Amino acid sequence: MAAETESASVGLAETRDLKRMIFALREELERAREDTAKAVRQALSGANVEIAQLKATITALRDELQEWPLRRDEAARLVQAGNLDEIKQLKATVAALRDALEEARLAQDAAVRQAIIAAQDEIAQLRATVTTLRETLEMANFSKEDAIAQARAQDHAEIRQLQATLSALREQLQAAPAKKAR
């Protein structure tokens, strides 16, 4: 009986430990998700600020170009051409930054997916372990119950045999005085 209680306590402790481990893994997964989301937000925020600055620069350059009189001499046209080249370069830079931002988003999404897949695999493994442990515990309980039933059956058979022997001895004792009396 004490062995069963101890076994049950060990099983409960293991189950409790597994539940704690599962809870800790869930918390770790949530922290990873939050860290990933935070990193994405920071990257987006930084890129958006830089894009806004570039747009403001482009807008300022456009405004400046529009303010210049159209009848400037050749030097003014050369300056204007230089500004147009700078605008093209800024646009190219903006496009490159957008591409880099998209690549960062894709990489971050892939990292999140990999973390989720890894966590799901680990959860599946833990569930399988819990199931195996539960089945092992049930098999041990069945085995113990079977052993107890066999021991009880053996005890009952032995008691019946002892009772039969006791009855036979009583009969012999009762028959013995009758023989002596003859």
N, C-alpha and C positions, 0 to 999 in steps of 0.2 A: 504494500500500500504506500509506504514511504518512497519506494523507488518510483512508483507511478507519479506521485506528487512531485518528486524531484525532476523526473523526466518531463512532466507537464510544465514545471517552472522553467526548465531549460528551453523547452519549445516556445513558451511564451516570451522568454527573454530574447531568443533568436528572432522571433516574429517582431518583437518590439524594436530590436536593433535594425532589422531590415526596414521596418517602417520609418525609423529615424533616418536611415541611409537614403531611402527614397525621398523623404522630405528634404534632406540636405541637397540631394541632386536636383530636385525641383527648384530649390532656392538658387542653386548655382546656375541653373539654366535661365531663370528669371534675371539674375544679375548679368549674365552674358548677353541676354536680349537687351537689357537696359543699356549696357555699355555699348553695344552695337548701335542701338538707336541714337544714343548720345553722340557717338563718333560720326554717324551719318549727319545728324543735325549740325554738328560743329563744322563738318566739311561743307555742307550746304550753306551754312551761314557765312563762312569765310568766302566761298565762291560767289555768293550773292552780293556780298559787300564789294568784292573786287569787280564784279560785273557792273554793279551800280556805279562804281567809280569810273570804270571805263566808259559806260554810257554817258555819264556826266561829262567826261573828257571829250567824247565824240560830239556831244551836244554843244559843248563850249566851242569846239573847233568849227563845227558847222555854223554856229552863230557868228563867230569871228570871220569866217569865209564869206558869209552873206553880207556882213557889214562892209567889206572891202568893195570899193567901186569897181565896176566891171571894166572901166577904161584905164586900167593901170598899164604901165609900160611893161616891157619884156621882163624886167626884174620881178615885178609883182606877179606876173604869170608864172615865173619860175618858182617863186615862193609858194604860190597857190598850188602848183604841181607838187612841190615838196610836201605841202600840207595834205594834199590828196593821197600821196604815197603813205604818209604817216597814218592817215585814216584807214587806208587799206591794210596797213600793218596792224593797226589796232583791231580792225575787224578780224583779221587773221588770228591775232592773239586771243580775241574773244572766242572765236570758233575753236581754237586750240584749248582754251580753258573749259569751254563747254564739253569738248570731247574728253578732256581729263576728268572733269566732274562726272560725266556719264560712266567712264571707266571705273572711277572710284565707287560710284553707286553700284555698278555691276559686281565689282570685287567685294564690296561690303555685303551685298545680297548673297553672293556665293558663300561668303564666310558665315553668314547667318544660317543659310540652308545647311551647310556642313555641320555647324554646331547643333542645329535642330536634329539632323539625321543621327549624329553621334549620340545625342541625348536620348533620342528615341530607341536607338540600338541598345544603349545601356539600360534603359527602362525595360525593354523587352527581355534582356538578359536577366535583369533582376526579377522580373515576373516569372521567368522560367525557373530561376533558382528558388524562388518562393514556392512555386508549384512543386518542384522536386522535393524540397524540404518538407512541405506539407504531406506529400505522398509517402515520403520516408517515415515521417512521424506516424501517419495512419497505419502503415505496414508494421511499424514497431508496436503500436498499440494492439493491432490485431494479433500479432505474434505473442505478446504478453498475455492477452486475454485467452488465446488458445492454450498456452502453457498453463495458465491458472485452471482452465477447464479440465485439462488432462490431469493435473495434480489432484484436483477435486475428485475426478472419476476414479483415480487410483486410490485415493484415500477412502472413498465410499466402498470400493471393492475390498480393500484391506479390512475395513470395519466389518463388512458382511462376513468376510472369512473369519475374522476373530470372533464374531458373534456365533458363527456356525461351530467353531472350535469350542467356544464356551458352552454352547448347548450340548455338544457331544460329551464334554467333560462332566457336565452336570448329570447327564443321563448315566454316564459310567459311575459317577459317585452314588447316584440313587440306586443303581443296579447292584453295586458292590455290597451295601449292607444287606440287601436281600439275599445275596449268595452266601454271606457269612451266617445268616440266620438259618439256613438250611442245614 
